[in-house]
């Protein structure tokens, strides 16, 4: 018998003698990274200070005092609103947090269990399969963030879905004794297991119509083509994994970009009794649908959870001086719970920050800390600061905002935000592609636009150089200078910040030609690489024999376009 000392308690684990190798879950492997927030729920025997070694369900630590799991782990369908009817009692439950090896004892006793009151009511079995476990002592580890609507939408609309989601747990695994036809009698591993699966969007009929139809509170994951050499029985969650996380790991590539954080998507609900998702997906409670219930339940239990978020905005580019404006925003994105004693910190290295309104603010290293009395659900608070840059003239200024409150946050990934501004004295000259205005009967009218995309710095001595094949005649050059038989030079002077000029040309010839335009200036380019454009154009005789507008009319139009562009640039 193994003896563990935990939280002042002498716990004796009820071990099951076996010589099972710690290999893999159904199609998975030993966890290859740490999960500080993974939870395992064990049966606890208060009278003898003993616990059952293998967790009966998994879970996820969403706040220091709260674990989310599946409702069916603690009660039967239809009994979610009646704690006295639960199959599992709070005092008979102990939880391990962040400990993958079952040789280590669980650390946290439980104060309350809350199944969703609508569990099993809507469809008689599996809807709203979610529950909360309130710990007697808060865990001092990093928690996982519940995915919000934006993350779920990115996942639902992504075209990259192979192996993007992960399940982890201590459920039955495919050791040498595993039999799919009797998976429920299989062995559980001694070490946390993980397996990556394909996400199956709810909008896909294979998810929506699975298991005779799912509700909007469910999401799907599966592996229709598991590798035969490493996963001969398929890949899926199994008995004992219930309530454990379906997660979107940090650094996962989706169509919308790469994820920066771990996101909790679902709690394992149900699936194939053979623990294979080849033909039918596993189903998970969609936790983002239960924000409101999580807030109400935790508030009623005296440990309200909130959803804070931070934001910071500053100009994309700025001069070293004068100062530029940085705005920090703290938002209470909660459905109902108020955030008390909200604090946000704005920091920017190599800059002197001055708040427009310094009430409630104190100086900290590289910035300011500002305290608010409270933020109601849905309320935001914005503070403006003037930033005087103390660093190099050509550098990147980075600003960071971190928000806190008295209450714990179930989406801590959104509590920090970053923004940047390019500090530079350089302009940003750029050329847009050539535009063909007309092309008929060996004569073409084309235009090209030179712009300064910088919002702060002017481009000086701007010149547009156009290389023209010798066989092509320029019958109107909009004031450009012929510097050689095959090259035009168009002096544009100074291009103010965020301005442009349009240059029009009339070309005459017959055949296929390449024109190359290059934009030059004397005071540099903060983002080189977009100052050259090439136009391939074919001029030929018109078969219709129609008439062209007189040359004076075309020249007048081109002159008007150029004059209009210049006038707009100077306003």
C-alpha angles and dihedrals in degrees: 000000000000120000123209131186110212130163090343092307126118104225124187115199116220098227127200111220113232142128098225116154115235098239119134148315120245098315095338141097142230109293108273097200138032124270107195090185102048112120133200121195115215132186107250126203107207095186093062102022089240133133136193110257099223117065115241090210142003132233146171129246104233095170133007092267102032138072123187118213139149121295092225088064090071109021148014126263111282095023099085093109094050113070091179088064096050117125091219123051125211093234089054094055132085125179134212115209123198095345111123096179115076089210084078115077125240112258111201133070118206130243102184143007120205122186117191108268091226095052108139094354101103097051101011096249128030114012118119091014095175135114139177127226116203113208121220090223125030118246116237097214137099112283129211124251121237110235113250129214093274093055092046090051091051089052095044092051099039118116088201105078108138112119093342097131130056137204123200132185151110097264127133111307135196102260122153091284096050116126118184092207089058101028093145090067092053128117127262121227126246092225132052114269132208136190132179119227139182116262112235110203117231089232088064109093090224087068101032094049097038118121091015091305135326132227128241088257092069136076132189140228130175147153109227094176110035119180106266094213097055103023109034091159095045128250125282147113115279143194109317095028092089114129092017122126132282098197141182103221124221114265093029112148116229129168089263093052141275121321116242098198144028108267125198109224107168151353115240108257115163145328145146117343087223089059093236125122096191096113103014125035126238113249127225134186108254100235096192088068091064103057092116094049092047091053095046094046096048092046092051089051091055098252104087118195123213139190111230124176135188132211136179130191132190134154117286089234133015140175119245086249148057100042121265131215124259120187124201120197130193116191131186100216092178120132095227115339122101119229113227128206093004114196127189128185124204117195133177122171119223092019137098109226122202119186117225086216113027097182110133091006131119132185119259132171109303093352151357141303116212125189125205126194094231145320121223120222108288094013124129132197121205127194126187124212133185112228120206109194117229099174135084120314091241106045145106119261113208124195126193131195124194123184131199138174139184090260126069118255124230091199103045091157088076095051093088129054134178135200136176141203128198108235107209148138091208126103124225109233116186141169124222119214120277115270120214108217096179138349118185139135097359094311125101132181114208136172137195130194125222114199141179105219094186112110094204113028132061123227113231132213093003115191129180114210116197121192112206128187114250092239091060121082124211107214094177124023102177092238097314119145123241104229094173136357089269103034138067126196118204114192110210098173115205121000109204120219113288094007137118144195128210121216121198128200134186113213130193130190145086126261139034117314141180120215119192122197123192126188118213134182136172103234105057139256126263092201110028123188103069102075099093131071133176127204123199110199136170119211121192142155116281113246092205095065090220123156127257124225112265115274093241090060093052091046090050092052092049092047090050092050093051094045091048091051091050092048091051091049093054096049 
